[in-house]
Amino acid sequence: MDPLSTLWETFFDWDSMREALPEMLTVGLPNTLILALSAALLGSVLGLLLAVAGISRTRWLRWPARVYTDVFRGLPAAATILLIGVGLAPFGMQVWGPNPYPLGILALSLIAAAYIGEIFRAGIQSVEAAQLEGARALGFSWGEAMRLVIVPQGVRRVLPAWVNQLIALIKDSSLVYFLGLLASQRELFRIGQDYAANTGNQSALLLAGLCYLALTVPLTHAVNAIDRRLRQGRAVTVAEEDDGGLAVAGSTALPPAAPTRKEP
């Protein structure tokens, strides 16, 4: 047989793709999104706590955050998922029964927290020191200044990097299959792998890869668009005069002023 024909039949068998597509859309795609989005949300909360602890002046907060970040960024994602999924399996059996799905989300969240924490820390530290000094001068405590002034600005600046981490989580969700998910919990990769193993044809696995591309490529372009928008700022297109002040057309809008605290 012609090698080119063999290659085509191995990866582009439309019948195999047509057979696998319904299950990928109804089972694999929702599970992939649940794993990625749940890990992104939980990882963002933990990452924000790590970021604040990492820049704290208190050593007993700063050092544990640093160690956590180094450990979970240094370990391979597959090793972390197996350690969490297998090591905590007895605990999981007592809480939610023989269901490895929550442990998969937990493992992905712990991995994501280490990276998102560094992203948030860089964004917070990029905010000008004068912002914190101005907030303190208005009577804010250090915690209030961080929560109301510094952290919101820092998070806004790192939004493109956060979306990049979401893309990484979508791809890393394929590693959760190590934990032996139930048939109704399989994500895109696992379904494609099962069909490929049963038929001896790789077309279903290729289809799973195309589904991942359909998720990640638009997000990549969205990241680039957001990044350009944040770099350019909001341009003022019409000159406006307000209370004797003139806004020059084409100028970049200044960031909003720090909020003032009402006196009791």
N, C-alpha and C positions, 0 to 999 in steps of 0.2 A: 504493500500500500504506500502511496505517496506520503512522505514524512509531513508535508504541509497539510495534507488532508487529515492525517492522524492528529496533528497538533490542533487543528480547527475543531475536530470532533471531541477532543479532550477538554477544551476550554469553552467552546461555543456550541454546546448541544442545547438548542432552544427548547427541546422537549423537557430536558432535565431542569432548565431554568423555570419553565412554565409550571412544572410540578412543585418546585420549591417556593416560588414567589408568594403564593397565598399565605403560607405559614410564616414566611419572613415578615410580611406586612402586618399580620394579625398577632403574632407572638413575638418574633425576634425584635422588630422595631420598637414596640412599646417597652419591652424589657430593657433594651439597650438605653432608651431615653430615661427610663425610671432609674436605672443604675447610675447613669452619668449625672442627671440633674440632682438626684438625692445626694450623691457624693459631693457635688459642687456646692450645694446649699449648706450641708453640714460642714464640709471642709472650709467654706468661707467663714462660718461662725468661729470655728476653732482657729482658723488662720488669722482672723482679726485679733483674737485673744493672744495668739503667739506674737503677732506684730507689736501689740502694745506692751506685752511682757518683754519682748526683745529690746525695746528702746527705753525700758524703765531704768531708773537710777538705782533701783533695789537689786542687789546682786542675786538674791534668792529667787527672784522672778526672771531675771535676765539669763542666768546660766542654764536653768532647766529648759527654757525656750530654745536656747542655742543648741543644747544637746539633742533635744527632740528633732529639731530641724536637720541637724547633721545626720542623725541616724536614719530617719525616714527618707531623706534625699539620697543617702548613700546606698541603701538597700535596693536591690532589684524589685520592681513591682510584683513580679511573680512570687518571689520569696516572701514578701510581706503578706500577700494574699493567702499563701499557704500557711504561714505562721499564725495569722489571725484565724483563718477558717478552720484549721485543724486544731490549733492550740486552745481556742475558745469553744470548740465544738461541745464539750461536756456542759459548759455554762449555757450555751445556746439551747441545748436539749432541754434544760430545766426551764428556760424562759419561754421559748416559742416552738419547742419540739424539733423534730428532725428536718429542719428547714434551713439550708445554708445561705439563703438569699440575704437576710439581714446582715450576716457576717461578711458577705461580699460587699455590701454597701459600706459597712463599717471600715473594712480594709481600704477600700478606695477613698473613703473620707479622710482617714488618717494619712494616707499618702498625699492627697490633695492639700491637706492643711499645711504640710511642711512647705510646699511650693507656694501656695497662696499666701501663707504668712510672710514669706520673703517678698512677694509682690507687694503686699500691703505695707510692709515695713519700708520698702524703697519709696513707695508713694508718699507715706507720711513724712519721711525724712526729706523728701524733695520740697515740701512746703516751707516757705521762707520763715526763718526764725522770728522775723518781725511780726508775723501773724500771731504767734504764741505770745510774744511780748505785748502786743496790742490788746489781746484778749485778757491777759493778766492785769494790764493797766485799767481795763474797764471793770475789774472786780471779779473776774471769773477765777475759780480755783483751777489747779492744774488739770484735774479730771474733767471739769466742765469745759475748759478750753480745748482739750483733746477731743472730747465727744461732740462738741457743737461747732468747732471751727476747723481744727486740724484734720481730724479723721475724714469728715465728708469731702474736703478738698483732695486729700491724698487718695481716697478710693476713686474719685472721679478721674484722676490722672492715670490710674493704672487699669482702667476698664478694658482697654485692648489686651493687655497681658492676662487679665482674668478670663476673657473669652478664649484666648489661646490655651489656657489651662483646661477650660471646658472641652475644647477639641481633643486635648490629650486624654481626658477622662472618657470621652466617647470611644476612643481607640483602646484604652486600657480596660474598658468594661469587658472586652473579649477574653481577658485572662481569668475572669470569675468562673469560667467553665471548669477550672481545676477543682472546684469544690463539689462538683457533681450535682448540678442543679436539677430540679424536677423538669419533666417534659414541658410543663406550662411556664417554666421560668427561663427557658433557654433564650439566649440573645442571638444576634445575627450570626456571629461567627460559629456558634455551636450548631445552629440549624444547618448552616452551609456545610460544616464538617460532617455532620451526620448523613446528609444526603450524599456527599462525596464518598463517604465510606461505604454506604449501602449500594451505590450504583457503580462505584469504581470510576466515576467521571468527576472532573473538577469544576464543571460548569456552575454548580450550585455554590461552590466556595467562591468562585469568581463573582457570582451575583451578590454574595454577601459583601465582597470588597467594593462592588459598585454602590451598594447601599451605604456603606461607610463614607464613600466619596460624596454621595448625594447629601450627606449630613455635614461633612467637614468642609467641603469646598465653599459652599455659600457662607458658612461661618467665617472662613478665612477672609473672604472678600469683605464681609461685614466688619471684621477687625480692621482691615486696611482703611475702610471708609471712616470708621469711628476715629482711628488714629489720625487721619488727615484732618478730620473735623476738629479734634481737640488741639492739634498743632496750630491750625489756622486761627482758631478762636471764632467768635461770632462777629462777623463784619457788620459795621453800621453802614447801610447803603444810602440813607437819607439824612442830610444834615438837619439836626433838630436843635432848636434853641429853647432852653428851659431855665428859667430863673437866672437869665443872664449868661448861661453857659452854652457854648457851641460845640456840638458833636461833629467832628470832621468826617465827611463821607469817605468810606473805605478804610477807616481806622478800625483797630481791633478793640473789641469791648473789654473793659476792665473786669476782673472778677468781682463778685458781689462783696460788699463791705461786711465785716464781721458783725454778727448780731449783738445787740446791746441787751444787757440784763436789766430788768425793771427793778427799781429800788423798792424795798418793802414799805 
